Amino acid sequence: MSKTRILFSTSNDPWFNLAVEECIFRSMSADHRVLFLWRNANTVVIGRGQNPWKECNTAKMQQDGIKLARRQSGGGAVFHDLGNTNFTFMAGKPEYNKAVSTQIVLDALQTLGINGERNGRNDLVIKDADGIRKFSGSAYRETSDRGFHHGTLLLNADLSQLAHYLNPDPKKLQAKGISSVRSRVANLNTINPDIEHEIVCKAIVQSFCGYFS
């Protein structure tokens, strides 16, 4: 039977949080499952293989005091502020299953009145009057005996920062434009105005514990 650990970070420093995530993942026993909840202040986080000078407006970031951090997983560049909640699910194999961790998050949000869905990619979306909009993106990492799934939830993030600090793919920009990119994402406080980091963390913990009870 797997042993369960639930960890919260009270730091908003991305370098600390990502280092803790890495340390847990490397040192955890293969018979453990871990839930780690955290958030970062004003940070661009890039994927493992990304070039920051290509993906980010580094001059603007330096001017505004925005931190740059690299995560262990793949995927694209994202902007974090305190309007985001970040989650990491870790488990040894064969228990590790990203479909399970995704469902735990969706079940938690449902208790807060948010009926999210998983789309064909690694995103969670909601349907509203403006169509289908993304509120969560995920990335993954696996080794021979363990894996993790981490992602971010947009609660009340400043979505305008996406255009300030990230360099969009020219092909995507030509096809869709910045305004279209913004319209395809949504904060969850548009559905539940009372939502906040602590409330979401509590709901995810309850859903996590309920699933494995």
Secondary structure, 3 states (H helix, E strand, C coil): CCEEEEEECCCCCHHHHHHHHHHHHHHCCCCEEEEEEECCCCEEEECCCCCHHHHECHHHHHHHCCEEEECCCCCCCEEECCCEEEEEEEEECCCCCHHHHHHHHHHHHHCCCCCCEECCCCEEEEEECCEEEEEEEEEEEECCCEEEEEEEEECCCCCCHHHHHECCCHHHHHHHHHHHHHHCECCHHHCCCCCCHHHHHHHHHHHHHHHHC
